[in-house]
Amino acid sequence: MKEENINFEKAMQELEKIAEELESEDLDLDTSVKKFEQGMELSKKCNEILNNAEKKITILINGNEEKFDVNNEE
């Protein structure tokens, strides 16, 4: 799966599907390795999405704190 614009929820669904396939099916080694690689790429994408969301939230919170800080006398 090479989707650059995949959202978090879709990536998590795909990860769950891959995990189930790896756990339940009798896959040959090559297929298992390919599934594992796909899972690692999706995991990286999820981590990237979460990190970006965290940065945005931090910026919003810090920006709002500066705006509404009654003790800030600059």
C-alpha positions, 0 to 999 in steps of 0.5 A, a space after each residue: 500500500 503506497 498511499 501518501 494521503 491515507 488518513 489515520 483511521 484507514 491506516 489503522 484498519 489496514 494494520 489490523 487486517 495485516 496483523 490478523 492475516 499474519 496471526 491466522 493464515 498459513 502464509 509462506 515466508 515471502 508473503 509474511 515478510 511482505 505483509 510485515 513490511 507493509 505493516 511497518 510502513 503503515 505504522 510509520 505513517 500512523 506515527 507521522 500523523 500522530 506527531 503532526 497532530 501533536 505539533 498542531 495541538 501544541 501550537 494551538 495551546 501555546 498560541 492561546 496561552 499567549 493570547 489569553 495570559 492576563 499576566 502577560 504585560 508585553 
